[in-house]
């Protein structure tokens, strides 16, 4: 009987870890598309109580009203700036490096949720890799739409915003 319980517990733990890594990947992908949106979504989710079991200065800061306002301004500003023709490429060294770092931080934060063992490192790797994929796919999709369709670039950017919001909402669910 103990063996059956241990196997069931191990399966449940593995399932939980896979879900956490999926969450890290989703938030990383959003970050690759819109660098501050993943952080804003995680903060809003934490504020609503999705990560109540988490303590420490990172989570306390993320839940604070000041951080909520600052992240809203940063994410909103990025959404507006992205529509301008002068916006830098997300694949340039600086913007891409920032997206990878933010994706890694979000992935590590999500990885702390693992009930069985700490998944910070795995979450960080998955978050950073997903941010790279999100940046590349988002960039290539926008370039393709600009060249091959008559969809104006700002409209394509708004569609990408909607996809990023939807993916982020899915990823932040607990």
C-alpha positions, -999 to +999 in steps of 0.1 A: +000+000+000+029+024+008+044+017-026+012+027-044+009+059-024+046+068-031+042+062-068+010+083-069+027+110-050+057+109-074+034+111-104+015+140-089+048+158-081+061+152-117+028+165-131+031+196-110+066+202-121+056+199-158+028+224-152+052+248-136+077+245-164+048+251-189+039+282-169+076+294-170+076+287-208+044+307-213+055+337-193+089+335-210+073+335-245+052+365-235+083+383-224+100+376-257+070+392-274+066+421-250+094+424-224+074+439-195+041+422-201+051+389-186+062+406-154+030+426-152+009+395-157+028+376-130+024+406-106-013+408-113-017+371-107+003+373-075-018+403-063-050+383-069-036+356-046-023+330-071+011+327-053-001+331-017+023+304-005+053+324-016+070+346+009+101+368+006+110+403-007+105+394-044+069+384-039+061+411-014+074+437-038+056+422-067+023+424-048+028+460-036+006+487-050+037+507-061+050+479-081+016+472-096+014+508-108+050+509-120+047+477-140+014+489-155+032+521-167+062+501-180+041+475-198+017+501-212+045+523-224+061+494-242+028+485-259+026+521-272+063+524-281+062+491-300+039+507-326+063+534-335+086+529-366+115+541-345+112+511-320+144+491-319+144+455-330+137+431-302+165+409-317+191+436-311+217+427-284+203+449-257+166+443-261+171+405-266+194+403-236+169+420-214+141+397-226+163+366-218+171+379-184+135+388-176+123+354-189+148+337-167+138+356-136+101+349-143+109+312-149+129+310-117+101+327-097+075+302-110+099+273-103+098+281-066+063+267-066+074+231-070+060+211-041+087+183-043+119+201-050+131+236-060+128+240-098+143+275-099+172+266-123+150+246-146+124+273-146+150+299-154+164+279-183+129+273-197+119+309-192+149+323-210+147+298-239+110+306-243+117+343-243+142+338-271+117+318-291+090+344-284+112+372-296+123+354-327+088+341-337+072+375-330+099+393-350+096+369-380+058+370-380+058+408-380+084+409-408+064+384-429+032+403-424+049+435-434+063+420-466+036+395-477+003+411-467-014+445-468-019+445-430-004+478-416+024+472-391+005+488-362-024+465-368-001+435-368+015+448-336-020+450-319-027+414-330+006+403-315-004+422-283-036+403-281-018+370-286+007+379-259-021+389-235-039+356-241-008+335-237+001+354-206-034+349-191-031+312-197+004+309-183-004+328-151-034+307-142-030+286-110 
